[in-house]
Amino acid sequence: MSEITVRDPATVRAVMEWRGAVPPVVDGPGPTLALRAAMARFADATEHDARRAEVEAAIATVDVEGLGEAVRVLTRARFGELSLDANLLARRVPTQALAAALGLDRVDVADVDAIAAVIGRGSPATPAADAATERLLALAAAHPAGAVAAVSLLYQCLDATAALLLTTLHASVSGAPRVAAVPRTRRVAAREGVVGALAVSVGDVLVVELGQAGLEFGAGPHECPGRAIADAIVLAMCQELATGGYDVDPATVTTDADGRLVAATLSRADSSGRQLEPGS
């Protein structure tokens, strides 16, 4: 078994489209890791399609236009402050708005963050995270697409949509092209095969550089089904922030190794009139 970094764009796409490449399995007790195992995002080829259909059904219940207006209202509600924490705003507003659009108004964003830390960021499962999982699943129990699908959307929204917003904001202030919100993902070869120009063996770990291939939303069976929702959220937030006169203070910017904005202050701008648009 080897760890292989995949950078060639054609091979990146081929890996993402190959059903022999599956998300890594994370075993362990407790409801948070059980939720991870039940999500479409982490399903293998035998279970993925049915689970993805449930997620798509959950997405179909979202009024995208109404979601955008909810984002605007929640963003505008912060305008009494002279400066805003970009990272906090990017996580709180989209998640609150999407939860409401799913009929889950009582969701605590801190609970979504607790499960994202375990499922998405690789932190160990804790009793607190497991309690958060149980609360979220209970709140979503009556959702027509199923609790797992509804909670999956909130999980996906938290970090990924925040990254899309923050990279958009950073591009607006730096003048540089926007970097990929999701730069890479990991897959494990479940069988031998030749994928594009790459020969893989069972158990090989593939570090797939999505950003370098221009595929930050993925490709193939696991391509993000919620892109329209993410784009609508980011567009509404950027436009509302611009209307309110807020812009990134360059002196407060912190980026990660991939060039993504991870911390910054949004301060009232000096009437520059610049419009912030997703993908700029």
Order of alpha helices (4+ residues) and beta strands (2+ residues): beta-alpha-beta-alpha-alpha-alpha-beta-alpha-alpha-alpha-alpha-alpha-beta-beta-beta-beta-alpha-beta-beta-beta-beta
